[in-house]
Amino acid sequence: MRVERMGIDGALLFVPTPHRDDRGLFTRTFDKLTAERFGLDPAAFVQDSQSRSRRGTIRGMHGRSGRGEAKLVRCARGAVHDVLVDARPHSPTFGEQVSVLLDDETFATLYVPPGLLHGFQALTEQTDVCYRIDREHDPSEDLSVRYDDPELRIHWPLPVSAISDRDLSAGSWAQLRDRLCGPNTTIGE
């Protein structure tokens, strides 16, 4: 399994090597020893979740306050355009974003460290995304920023076909940045 650093401090992409033959394929989607080599505690992940979305759906941008949450995210069916935004005020990559294609061909797993905003857009008619999360969900700690925030300028490859009311009513990056860092803070300060 190959591991790539994602350009945001602590974010990793685990890329397995699927074995393909005339029957189909077999691949390992998680490896405890590889995770440990990169500083992850496999036993820390206490919840597995799955979402199903149709083409064009956006889910995000979500995060957690407090100590945040770490996630392992992979696309089990179809493909997604996956986006991370660093919302950790003291991080060297605060305010930066990266995106990656997760799909059912490469079976890559994205490690999302605590303190990042995460979201994705489904690129296929039926898309299943699986998450391993290191904390129980506490709705009182939910953070969100609008998917189309003008300051973040996230590029979504398809027109939006569906988005939740919650995501439509999310606040701005400027509001979250002020909450995390204080008013009048700019990226890079």
Salt bridges, closest charged atoms under 4 A:
GLU4 OE2 - ARG2 NH2 2.56
ASP21 OD2 - ARG23 NH2 2.53
ASP31 OD2 - ARG28 NH1 3.23
GLU36 OE2 - LYS32 NZ 2.99
ASP48 OD1 - ARG132 NE 2.94
GLU69 OE1 - ARG64 NH1 2.57
GLU69 OE2 - LYS71 NZ 3.94
ASP82 OD1 - HIS118 NE2 2.92
ASP86 OD2 - ARG88 NH2 2.86
GLU105 OE1 - ARG20 NH1 3.82
ASP128 OD1 - ARG52 NE 2.65
GLU141 OE1 - ARG64 NH2 2.81
GLU141 OE1 - ARG135 NH2 2.58
ASP142 OD1 - HIS137 NE2 2.98
ASP142 OD2 - ARG166 NH2 3.65
ASP148 OD1 - ARG146 NE 2.73
GLU151 OE2 - ARG177 NH1 2.49
ASP167 OD1 - HIS62 NE2 2.58
